[in-house]
Amino acid sequence: MRLLVTGGAGFIGSNFARWVLTNQPDVRLTNLDALTYAGNLASLADVEDHPRYRFVRGDVCDPALVGELVADADAVVHFAAESHVDRSIDDPAAFLRTNVTGAGVVFDACRRAEVDRVLHISTDEVYGSVEAPGRFGEGDALEPNSPYAASKAAADLLARSYGVTYGYPITVTRSANNFGPFHLPEKMIPLFVTNLLDGRKVPLYGDGGNVRDWTYVLDNVVAQWLVLTEGVPGEVYNVGAGNELTNRALTGRLLDRLGHGEDMIEHVADRPGHDRRYAIDTSKVAALGWHPASDLDEALDATVAWYRANEAWWRPLKDGGLSARRGTSPSGGR
């Protein structure tokens, strides 16, 4: 298989690319990434010389470049996106450009080249907030509440329109919050871990009662591959591990692992439009045979250990100001 991955130098994209190169010997993988603040080739340093890997620096909004790369692909996985909710509040235009226009460029290039399988990576945030014990299914209405979520919902609907208008099915996955290695230190778990390693307080939005479902990224990438190769083209699949925690409870687990008490929590003003609870029904992807392999506590232990051992990766990012936000988004990052 000739596989094109957009945004493959980002958090989930880099973990996906590494997993494919390690586990799928018949795949040749091309990684298209613009290397904005969220793209980091250091995340793929261990595979940069792999014989079945090629990196191309470029913008998903460039029709000529995307068209050239898509013409040489049997399948496309579209990760490329702006993903930090706080950033979308500060600068929504950048999210509209990459997440909507960029998705449109990729989808249309794939349609024209008649690529066999296209997978668009979205987020559970497109559904908005749901009160317990409710869960969103793939057919539920989209009610995004941040510019980031709205831009991803727009791309999801664009993908749907390609199936209806052109008869060209584009598959969509809506992932819950991810965590694990190579996660930028502006996102909640890596921000809190690296702050605590430095002996600094962690900024917790509001009362800390916002609920998220946390999925270990190394489990999520397996789900993405399964949906790409075994899913029904044009369908939507929710992907999540069912690990619901309040942000306050998650903070407590990180404090315990880093040997700190609650005095290291700094309560900060809540974010505008902050969704209270995300929860999704994942029975559809489970029917394909996917179930998370990782225990939450073991995955948190592995993640903390990774940041302890890889300061050379995260220190330049943190010192460069990526984590200097007014608070922290509970968004898992894409």
C-alpha positions as CSV (number, residue, x, y, z in Angstrom):
1,M,0.0,0.0,0.0
2,R,1.1,3.5,-0.8
3,L,-0.1,5.6,2.2
4,L,-0.2,9.4,2.4
5,V,-0.5,10.8,5.9
6,T,-1.1,14.5,6.3
7,G,0.1,16.1,9.6
8,G,2.3,13.1,10.3
9,A,4.7,15.2,12.4
10,G,2.0,16.1,14.9
11,F,1.1,14.2,18.0
12,I,-1.2,11.4,16.9
13,G,0.1,11.6,13.3
14,S,3.7,10.8,14.3
15,N,2.6,8.0,16.6
16,F,0.5,6.6,13.8
17,A,3.3,6.8,11.2
18,R,5.7,5.0,13.6
19,W,3.2,2.3,14.3
20,V,2.5,1.7,10.6
21,L,6.2,1.5,9.7
22,T,6.8,-0.9,12.6
23,N,3.8,-3.1,12.1
24,Q,2.8,-3.0,8.4
25,P,5.7,-4.1,6.3
26,D,3.9,-3.8,3.0
27,V,3.2,0.0,3.5
28,R,5.2,2.8,1.9
29,L,4.4,6.0,3.9
30,T,4.6,9.6,2.8
31,N,4.2,12.2,5.5
32,L,3.1,15.7,4.4
33,D,3.4,18.3,7.1
34,A,3.9,22.1,7.1
35,L,5.9,22.0,10.3
36,T,4.0,24.7,12.0
37,Y,4.4,25.0,15.8
38,A,2.5,21.7,16.2
39,G,4.7,19.7,13.7
40,N,8.0,18.4,15.0
41,L,10.3,16.2,13.0
42,A,12.1,15.3,16.3
43,S,9.0,13.2,17.0
44,L,10.0,10.9,14.1
45,A,13.8,11.0,14.4
46,D,13.9,7.3,14.9
47,V,12.3,6.6,11.5
48,E,13.6,9.4,9.4
49,D,15.9,7.0,7.5
50,H,13.4,4.2,7.2
51,P,13.5,2.8,3.7
52,R,9.7,2.9,3.4
53,Y,9.3,6.5,4.7
54,R,9.4,9.8,2.9
55,F,8.8,13.3,4.4
56,V,7.5,16.2,2.3
57,R,7.2,19.6,3.8
58,G,4.2,21.4,2.5
59,D,0.8,22.9,3.2
60,V,-2.5,20.9,2.9
61,C,-4.0,24.1,1.4
62,D,-1.7,23.8,-1.6
63,P,-3.8,22.1,-4.3
64,A,-0.9,21.4,-6.7
65,L,1.3,19.8,-4.1
66,V,-1.6,17.8,-2.5
67,G,-2.7,16.7,-5.9
68,E,0.7,15.5,-6.8
69,L,1.1,13.4,-3.6
70,V,-2.4,12.0,-3.7
71,A,-1.9,10.8,-7.3
72,D,0.7,8.4,-5.9
73,A,-1.4,7.1,-3.0
74,D,-3.6,4.1,-2.5
75,A,-5.0,5.5,0.7
76,V,-4.9,8.8,2.6
77,V,-5.2,9.5,6.3
78,H,-5.9,13.2,7.0
79,F,-4.6,14.2,10.4
80,A,-3.4,17.7,9.5
81,A,-5.2,20.3,11.7
82,E,-5.0,23.1,14.1
83,S,-6.1,21.5,17.4
84,H,-5.7,23.7,20.5
85,V,-9.0,25.1,21.7
86,D,-7.4,28.1,23.4
87,R,-5.6,29.0,20.2
88,S,-8.9,28.8,18.3
89,I,-10.4,31.3,20.6
90,D,-7.5,33.7,20.0
91,D,-7.2,33.1,16.3
92,P,-10.1,31.3,14.7
93,A,-9.1,32.3,11.1
94,A,-6.1,29.9,11.2
95,F,-8.4,27.1,12.2
96,L,-10.8,27.8,9.4
97,R,-8.0,27.8,6.9
98,T,-6.3,24.6,7.9
99,N,-9.2,22.6,9.2
100,V,-11.8,23.5,6.6
101,T,-10.1,24.7,3.5
102,G,-7.2,22.2,4.0
103,A,-9.7,19.3,4.4
104,G,-11.5,20.4,1.2
105,V,-8.2,20.5,-0.8
106,V,-7.4,17.0,0.4
107,F,-10.8,15.6,-0.2
108,D,-11.1,17.0,-3.7
109,A,-7.6,15.8,-4.6
110,C,-8.5,12.3,-3.4
111,R,-11.8,12.3,-5.3
112,R,-10.2,13.4,-8.6
113,A,-7.4,10.8,-8.2
114,E,-10.0,8.1,-7.2
115,V,-8.0,7.1,-4.1
116,D,-9.4,3.8,-2.8
117,R,-9.7,4.8,0.9
118,V,-9.7,8.1,2.7
119,L,-9.8,8.6,6.4
120,H,-10.5,12.0,8.0
121,I,-9.5,12.3,11.7
122,S,-12.0,14.3,13.6
123,T,-12.9,14.8,17.3
124,D,-15.6,14.0,19.8
125,E,-15.8,17.8,20.5
126,V,-18.0,18.2,17.4
127,Y,-20.9,16.8,19.4
128,G,-20.7,19.4,22.1
129,S,-21.4,18.7,25.8
130,V,-23.7,16.0,27.1
131,E,-25.0,15.4,30.6
132,A,-24.4,12.1,32.4
133,P,-25.2,9.3,31.8
134,G,-25.8,10.2,28.1
135,R,-23.3,9.4,25.3
136,F,-23.2,10.6,21.7
137,G,-23.6,8.2,18.9
138,E,-22.3,8.7,15.4
139,G,-25.7,9.8,14.1
140,D,-26.3,12.5,16.7
141,A,-26.4,16.1,15.8
142,L,-23.2,18.2,15.7
143,E,-23.3,21.1,18.2
144,P,-19.7,22.4,18.4
145,N,-19.1,25.1,21.0
146,S,-15.6,26.4,20.2
147,P,-14.1,27.7,16.9
148,Y,-11.8,24.6,16.9
149,A,-14.8,22.2,17.3
150,A,-16.8,24.1,14.7
151,S,-14.0,23.9,12.2
152,K,-13.7,20.2,12.6
153,A,-17.5,19.8,12.4
154,A,-17.4,21.7,9.1
155,A,-14.8,19.3,7.7
156,D,-16.9,16.3,8.9
157,L,-19.9,17.7,7.0
158,L,-17.8,18.4,3.9
159,A,-16.7,14.8,4.0
160,R,-20.3,13.7,4.2
161,S,-21.2,15.9,1.2
162,Y,-18.6,14.2,-1.0
163,G,-20.4,10.9,-0.5
164,V,-23.8,12.4,-1.2
165,T,-22.9,14.7,-4.1
166,Y,-20.1,12.8,-5.8
167,G,-20.7,9.3,-4.7
168,Y,-17.2,9.4,-3.2
169,P,-17.2,8.0,0.4
170,I,-14.8,9.5,3.0
171,T,-14.6,7.7,6.3
172,V,-14.5,9.8,9.5
173,T,-13.2,8.9,13.0
174,R,-14.1,11.1,16.0
175,S,-11.5,10.5,18.7
176,A,-11.8,11.2,22.4
177,N,-8.9,12.9,24.2
178,N,-5.6,11.3,23.6
179,F,-2.4,11.3,25.7
180,G,1.0,9.7,25.5
181,P,4.5,10.3,24.1
182,F,5.3,13.2,21.8
183,H,2.4,15.3,23.0
184,L,3.0,19.1,22.9
185,P,3.5,20.6,26.4
186,E,0.6,23.1,25.8
187,K,-1.9,20.3,26.2
188,M,-3.2,19.3,29.6
189,I,-1.3,16.1,30.6
190,P,2.1,17.0,29.1
191,L,1.8,20.6,30.5
192,F,1.0,19.4,34.0
193,V,3.7,16.7,33.9
194,T,6.4,19.0,32.7
195,N,5.4,21.8,35.1
196,L,5.6,19.4,38.0
197,L,8.9,18.0,36.8
198,D,10.1,21.7,37.0
199,G,8.5,22.2,40.4
200,R,5.9,24.6,39.0
201,K,2.2,24.8,39.7
202,V,-0.4,23.4,37.3
203,P,-3.2,25.7,36.0
204,L,-6.6,24.1,36.4
205,Y,-9.6,25.7,34.7
206,G,-12.6,26.6,36.8
207,D,-13.7,24.1,39.4
208,G,-12.0,21.2,37.6
209,G,-15.3,19.4,37.1
210,N,-15.1,19.1,33.3
211,V,-15.2,15.4,32.3
212,R,-13.2,13.9,29.5
213,D,-12.6,10.4,28.2
214,W,-8.8,9.7,28.0
215,T,-7.4,7.3,25.4
216,Y,-3.8,6.2,25.2
217,V,-2.5,7.3,21.8
218,L,-0.8,3.9,21.1
219,D,-4.2,2.3,21.4
220,N,-5.9,5.0,19.2
221,V,-3.5,4.6,16.3
222,V,-4.5,0.9,16.1
223,A,-8.1,1.9,15.9
224,Q,-7.3,4.4,13.1
225,W,-5.6,1.7,11.1
226,L,-8.5,-0.7,11.6
227,V,-11.0,1.8,10.5
228,L,-8.9,2.7,7.5
229,T,-8.5,-0.9,6.3
230,E,-11.7,-2.6,7.7
231,G,-14.2,0.1,8.2
232,V,-17.1,0.8,5.8
233,P,-16.1,3.6,3.5
234,G,-18.2,6.8,4.2
235,E,-19.1,5.7,7.7
236,V,-18.3,7.6,10.9
237,Y,-16.7,5.8,13.9
238,N,-16.3,7.1,17.4
239,V,-13.0,6.1,19.1
240,G,-12.6,6.3,22.9
241,A,-11.4,4.1,25.8
242,G,-14.2,4.9,28.2
243,N,-11.8,6.4,30.8
244,E,-14.0,9.2,32.0
245,L,-12.4,11.5,34.6
246,T,-12.9,15.0,35.8
247,N,-10.0,17.3,35.1
248,R,-9.6,17.5,38.9
249,A,-9.4,13.8,39.3
250,L,-6.9,13.5,36.5
251,T,-4.8,16.3,38.1
252,G,-4.8,14.3,41.3
253,R,-3.4,11.2,39.6
254,L,-0.6,13.3,38.0
255,L,0.2,15.0,41.3
256,D,0.5,11.6,43.0
257,R,2.8,10.3,40.3
258,L,5.1,13.3,40.5
259,G,5.2,13.3,44.3
260,H,3.3,16.6,44.8
261,G,0.2,17.7,46.8
262,E,-2.8,19.8,46.1
263,D,-0.8,23.0,46.9
264,M,0.6,22.7,43.4
265,I,-2.8,23.4,41.8
266,E,-3.4,27.0,40.6
267,H,-7.1,27.5,39.9
268,V,-7.5,29.8,36.9
269,A,-10.6,31.5,35.3
270,D,-12.6,29.1,33.2
271,R,-12.3,29.2,29.4
272,P,-15.2,30.7,27.4
273,G,-17.6,28.1,26.1
274,H,-15.9,25.3,28.1
275,D,-17.8,22.1,27.4
276,R,-18.7,20.3,30.6
277,R,-18.7,16.7,29.6
278,Y,-17.7,14.6,26.5
279,A,-18.9,11.0,26.2
280,I,-19.2,8.8,23.2
281,D,-20.7,5.5,22.3
282,T,-17.9,3.4,20.8
283,S,-19.8,0.2,20.1
284,K,-19.4,0.7,16.3
285,V,-15.6,0.6,16.3
286,A,-15.7,-2.2,18.9
287,A,-17.7,-4.2,16.3
288,L,-14.7,-4.0,14.0
289,G,-12.7,-5.7,16.7
290,W,-11.0,-2.8,18.4
291,H,-10.8,-2.5,22.2
292,P,-8.2,-0.4,24.1
293,A,-5.3,-2.6,25.2
294,S,-4.0,-0.2,27.8
295,D,-5.0,0.2,31.4
296,L,-5.4,3.9,32.2
297,D,-3.1,3.9,35.2
298,E,-0.4,1.9,33.5
299,A,-0.7,4.3,30.5
300,L,-0.3,7.3,32.7
301,D,2.7,5.7,34.4
302,A,4.2,5.1,30.9
303,T,3.5,8.7,29.8
304,V,5.1,10.2,33.0
305,A,8.1,8.0,32.5
306,W,8.4,9.0,28.9
307,Y,8.5,12.7,29.8
308,R,11.0,12.1,32.5
309,A,13.3,10.3,30.0
310,N,12.8,12.7,27.1
311,E,13.4,16.2,28.4
312,A,15.6,16.8,25.3
313,W,12.4,16.5,23.2
314,W,10.0,18.7,25.3
315,R,12.3,21.2,26.9
316,P,12.9,23.3,23.7
317,L,9.2,23.4,23.1
318,K,8.4,24.5,26.6
319,D,11.1,27.1,26.7
320,G,9.9,28.3,23.3
321,G,6.6,29.4,24.9
322,L,4.2,26.7,23.7
323,S,2.8,26.2,27.2
324,A,2.5,29.9,28.0
325,R,-1.2,30.0,27.6
326,R,-3.7,31.7,29.9
327,G,-4.7,28.3,31.3
328,T,-4.8,24.8,29.9
329,S,-7.2,23.2,27.5
330,P,-8.5,19.8,28.5
331,S,-8.5,19.1,24.8
332,G,-6.5,15.9,24.2
333,G,-4.8,17.2,21.1
334,R,-4.9,15.7,17.6
